[in-house]
Amino acid sequence: MKKVQLIAALQAFLPEAAILSSKESQISFECDALSAYRQLPLLTVLPDTIEQIQAICKLCHQQQIPLVARGAGTGLSGGALPHEQGILLSLAKFNQILSIDTANRSARVQPGVRNLAISEAVAQYSLYYAPDPSSQIACTIGGNVAENSGGVHCLKYGLTVHNILQLKVVTADGELITIGSQAFDSAGFDLLALMTGSEGLLGVIVEVTVKLLPNPERTQVILAAFDDVAKAGRAVADIIAAGIIPAGLEMMDKLAIQAAEAFVHAGYPLEAEAILLCEIDGNNEEVSEHIMQVHQVLENSDPISFATAQSEQQRKLFWAGRKAAFPAVGRISPDYYCMDGTIPKEHLASVLQEIQRLSKQYELPVANVFHAGDGNLHPLILYDANKPGELVKAENFGADILKLCVQVGGSITGEHGVGIEKIDQMCTQFAADELAQFHSVKAAFDPQGILNPGKAVPTLHRCAELGAMHVHHGKLPHPELERF
């Protein structure tokens, strides 16, 4: 179908203002937060009803037109990168909180609702929504579901998948289905978990029912500083080994500390090689007990200093520095490449040391900011895109970090997703038979392969060309799946 014909077909059920076709009108949709990769879509549409989304999906399914759903564009893996021959489906107008059920501690929201807006809306009921990505002021709940986002409090309260009850999803052929239930369990296969983290490959999320939690009676944060990154890494493992599950346990190295302190003035010790932020919440009695235990663990970890926030204002300031670490690093480097891998906590110290070695090998600085409690690393590789070859060098450095994560028993992603950024590393982590199963799931939901094509799951042929995985006697199983 030619572009002019496609526009005419869309105008049958969309107002003219909801269809963007010029370069100027679509330029803001050309990338997500992984801005090194840019691509204009053929068309961008901005529907405001579920029925319109269904009609868009039906049209794309019938005409085999690629369709990429997009939220706020804060993703860091290129998951919302448009397809040059496809339609970009913006969910920006789906930004309403539909209902709040205080008795059952849940809320029904549209996918374009900002993460932080949920907690702001339910604060009057002394409730909040637990997952809190650093971009929570801007990122949307639909994107959080698509990437299974976490945040600084995911150690105790879980990822997005642990904090939602029900989804309404439009399938590739335009059917509206409900997955999960308003109750805490539902019959049948756990399709809720399957859809969460599926990166837009299986359906378009149009409504989310989230769980809400009561505000804790008391919350305290300890900031510990170390003269060695490995010491800080071992302290993380020691805290968990002591049987304490903090609400948040975050770590930053010297470069990240200096950048964040210059930006936020959070009171971080600039002489430290690494800091830990350990937050304990709950009732008064358990917080007092756990704070004393953490103090004891830290005293045995040879810190250069540690202090407990003396007020709610200071607690928020400690966290403000951590949550502003990404933009803070952006102030000290023309460009940076944000990685996202996960490792078993016992390997934290050795992996950080290897990242430091790789930094010297590639001659690129790296600032480490991550969810230490669950082993989710976020190395920020600093480079200058204006220097020929530096982006490629940064990407190779990042690929080596992800390979290292897999080697120690971890994963190539924790919460940012695979998108286009890590699609080659999927060949490292998974064997041919495993990838074939992923393709089979994709085909069950999207037989035409129109939803977010070329993302998250590599073709078996691609992996064979990379030489990154074992295939049976040099042959690719399931060759019919190569079109996805």
KAZI-V223393 format. One record per residue. N is the residue number from 1. SS is DSSP state (2 for helix, 1 for strand, 0 for the rest). OMEGA is omega in radians with two decimals (NA if undefined). Layout:
# KAZI-V223393
N,SS,OMEGA  N,SS,OMEGA
This chain:
# KAZI-V223393
1,0,3.13  2,0,-3.07  3,2,-3.11  4,2,3.10  5,2,3.13  6,2,3.10  7,2,3.13  8,2,3.12  9,2,3.13  10,2,-3.12  11,0,3.10  12,0,-3.12  13,0,3.09  14,0,3.04  15,0,-3.08  16,2,-3.10  17,2,-3.12  18,2,3.13  19,1,-3.14  20,1,-3.07  21,0,-3.10  22,0,3.09  23,2,-3.09  24,2,-3.10  25,2,-3.06  26,2,-3.00  27,2,-3.12  28,2,-3.14  29,2,-2.98  30,0,3.13  31,0,2.93  32,0,-3.07  33,0,2.96  34,0,-2.93  35,0,3.08  36,0,3.14  37,0,-3.08  38,0,3.12  39,0,3.06  40,0,3.05  41,0,3.02  42,0,3.11  43,1,3.00  44,1,3.11  45,1,-3.14  46,0,3.13  47,0,3.06  48,0,3.03  49,0,3.10  50,2,3.14  51,2,3.09  52,2,3.09  53,2,3.10  54,2,-3.14  55,2,3.11  56,2,-3.14  57,2,3.13  58,2,3.14  59,2,-3.14  60,2,3.13  61,2,-3.11  62,2,-3.06  63,2,-3.13  64,0,3.14  65,0,3.12  66,0,-3.10  67,1,-3.14  68,1,3.09  69,1,-3.09  70,1,3.04  71,0,-3.12  72,0,3.13  73,0,3.14  74,0,-3.12  75,0,-3.03  76,0,-3.11  77,0,-3.12  78,0,-3.10  79,0,3.14  80,0,3.09  81,0,-3.11  82,0,3.03  83,0,-3.03  84,0,3.12  85,0,-3.04  86,0,3.13  87,1,2.99  88,1,-3.10  89,1,3.12  90,1,3.13  91,0,-3.05  92,0,-3.10  93,0,3.13  94,0,-2.96  95,0,-3.09  96,0,2.92  97,1,-2.97  98,1,3.12  99,1,3.07  100,1,-3.12  101,1,-3.08  102,0,-3.13  103,0,-3.14  104,0,3.11  105,0,3.11  106,1,3.09  107,1,3.05  108,1,-3.07  109,1,3.02  110,0,-3.00  111,0,-3.13  112,0,3.09  113,0,3.12  114,1,-3.13  115,2,-3.07  116,2,-3.11  117,2,3.13  118,2,3.14  119,2,3.11  120,2,-3.10  121,2,-3.07  122,2,3.14  123,2,-3.14  124,2,3.11  125,2,-3.10  126,0,3.10  127,1,3.05  128,1,3.08  129,0,-2.90  130,0,-3.09  131,0,-3.03  132,1,3.06  133,0,-3.14  134,0,-3.14  135,0,-2.98  136,0,3.11  137,0,-3.07  138,0,-3.03  139,0,-3.06  140,1,-3.04  141,2,3.09  142,2,3.07  143,2,3.08  144,2,3.11  145,2,-3.11  146,2,-3.10  147,2,-3.04  148,0,-3.07  149,0,3.14  150,0,-3.10  151,1,-3.01  152,0,-3.11  153,0,-3.09  154,2,3.14  155,2,-3.10  156,2,-2.97  157,2,3.01  158,0,3.11  159,0,3.13  160,2,-3.09  161,2,-3.13  162,2,-3.01  163,0,3.06  164,1,-3.10  165,1,-2.99  166,1,3.05  167,1,2.86  168,1,-2.98  169,1,2.98  170,1,-3.10  171,0,-3.10  172,0,-3.13  173,0,2.98  174,0,3.10  175,0,3.07  176,1,-3.11  177,1,3.08  178,1,-3.11  179,1,-3.06  180,1,3.13  181,0,3.09  182,0,3.08  183,0,-3.09  184,0,3.04  185,0,3.09  186,0,-3.08  187,0,3.06  188,0,3.13  189,0,-3.11  190,0,-3.14  191,2,3.10  192,2,3.11  193,2,3.13  194,2,-3.11  195,2,-3.14  196,0,-3.08  197,0,-3.09  198,0,2.95  199,0,3.07  200,0,-3.11  201,0,-2.99  202,0,-3.11  203,0,3.12  204,1,-3.11  205,1,-3.09  206,1,3.06  207,1,-3.12  208,1,2.98  209,1,-3.06  210,1,3.01  211,1,3.06  212,0,3.14  213,1,3.05  214,1,3.09  215,0,3.12  216,0,-3.12  217,0,-3.08  218,1,3.11  219,1,3.10  220,1,-3.13  221,1,3.01  222,1,3.02  223,1,3.12  224,1,-3.14  225,1,-3.10  226,1,3.10  227,0,-3.13  228,0,-3.11  229,2,-3.13  230,2,3.10  231,2,3.13  232,2,3.10  233,2,3.12  234,2,3.12  235,2,3.09  236,2,-3.14  237,2,-3.12  238,2,3.13  239,2,3.13  240,2,-3.14  241,2,3.12  242,0,3.11  243,0,-3.14  244,0,3.06  245,0,-3.14  246,0,3.01  247,0,3.07  248,1,3.10  249,1,-3.00  250,1,-3.11  251,1,3.07  252,1,3.09  253,1,-2.94  254,2,-3.11  255,2,3.11  256,2,3.11  257,2,-3.08  258,2,3.14  259,2,-3.11  260,2,-3.13  261,2,3.12  262,2,-3.08  263,2,-2.98  264,2,-3.05  265,0,-3.06  266,0,-3.10  267,0,3.12  268,0,3.11  269,0,-3.05  270,0,-3.14  271,0,-3.06  272,0,3.01  273,0,3.11  274,1,3.01  275,1,2.99  276,1,2.96  277,1,-3.11  278,1,-3.12  279,1,3.09  280,1,3.08  281,1,-3.12  282,1,3.08  283,0,-3.04  284,2,-3.06  285,2,-3.09  286,2,3.10  287,2,3.12  288,2,-3.14  289,2,-3.08  290,2,3.09  291,2,3.10  292,2,3.12  293,2,3.12  294,2,3.07  295,2,-3.11  296,2,3.12  297,2,-3.11  298,2,3.09  299,2,3.13  300,0,-3.09  301,0,3.08  302,0,3.07  303,0,3.03  304,0,3.06  305,1,2.91  306,1,-3.07  307,1,3.08  308,1,3.11  309,0,-3.05  310,0,3.14  311,0,3.08  312,2,3.11  313,2,3.12  314,2,3.09  315,2,3.14  316,2,3.14  317,2,3.06  318,2,-3.12  319,2,3.13  320,2,3.10  321,2,3.13  322,2,-3.08  323,2,3.11  324,0,-3.06  325,2,-3.11  326,2,3.09  327,2,3.12  328,2,3.11  329,2,3.09  330,2,3.12  331,0,-3.06  332,0,-3.13  333,0,3.10  334,0,-3.14  335,1,2.94  336,1,-3.09  337,1,-3.05  338,1,3.10  339,0,-3.08  340,0,3.09  341,1,-3.12  342,1,-3.12  343,0,2.97  344,0,-3.01  345,2,-3.10  346,2,-3.14  347,2,-3.04  348,2,-3.08  349,2,-3.09  350,2,3.12  351,2,3.11  352,2,3.10  353,2,3.13  354,2,3.07  355,2,3.08  356,2,3.11  357,2,3.11  358,2,3.10  359,2,3.10  360,2,-3.13  361,2,-3.11  362,2,-3.13  363,0,3.08  364,0,3.10  365,0,3.09  366,1,3.06  367,1,-3.10  368,1,3.09  369,1,-3.06  370,1,3.08  371,1,-3.00  372,2,-3.06  373,2,3.11  374,2,3.02  375,0,-3.12  376,1,-3.07  377,1,3.01  378,0,3.07  379,1,3.09  380,1,-3.10  381,1,-3.08  382,1,3.12  383,1,3.12  384,0,-3.09  385,0,3.13  386,0,3.10  387,0,-3.09  388,0,3.06  389,0,-3.06  390,2,3.11  391,2,3.12  392,2,3.12  393,2,3.11  394,2,3.12  395,2,3.11  396,2,3.07  397,2,3.12  398,2,3.12  399,2,3.11  400,2,3.09  401,2,-3.13  402,2,3.07  403,2,3.10  404,2,3.12  405,2,3.14  406,2,-3.10  407,2,-3.12  408,0,3.08  409,0,-3.12  410,0,-3.05  411,1,3.14  412,0,3.07  413,0,3.07  414,0,-3.11  415,0,-3.10  416,0,-3.10  417,0,-3.10  418,0,3.13  419,0,2.99  420,0,-3.03  421,0,-2.99  422,0,-3.01  423,2,3.09  424,2,3.14  425,2,3.01  426,2,3.12  427,2,3.10  428,2,-3.03  429,2,-3.02  430,0,3.09  431,0,-3.07  432,2,-3.11  433,2,3.13  434,2,3.11  435,2,3.10  436,2,3.09  437,2,3.07  438,2,3.13  439,2,3.11  440,2,3.08  441,2,3.11  442,2,-3.11  443,2,3.13  444,2,-3.14  445,2,-2.97  446,0,-3.03  447,0,3.11  448,0,3.14  449,0,-3.06  450,0,-3.02  451,1,3.08  452,0,-3.07  453,0,3.09  454,0,-3.11  455,0,2.90  456,0,-3.10  457,0,-3.11  458,0,2.99  459,0,3.11  460,2,3.12  461,2,3.12  462,2,-3.13  463,2,3.12  464,2,3.11  465,2,3.11  466,2,-3.07  467,0,-3.01  468,0,-3.11  469,0,3.13  470,0,3.02  471,0,-3.00  472,2,3.08  473,2,3.09  474,2,-3.14  475,0,3.14  476,0,3.06  477,0,3.08  478,0,-3.09  479,2,-3.14  480,2,-3.12  481,2,-3.05  482,2,-3.13  483,2,-3.08  484,0,NA
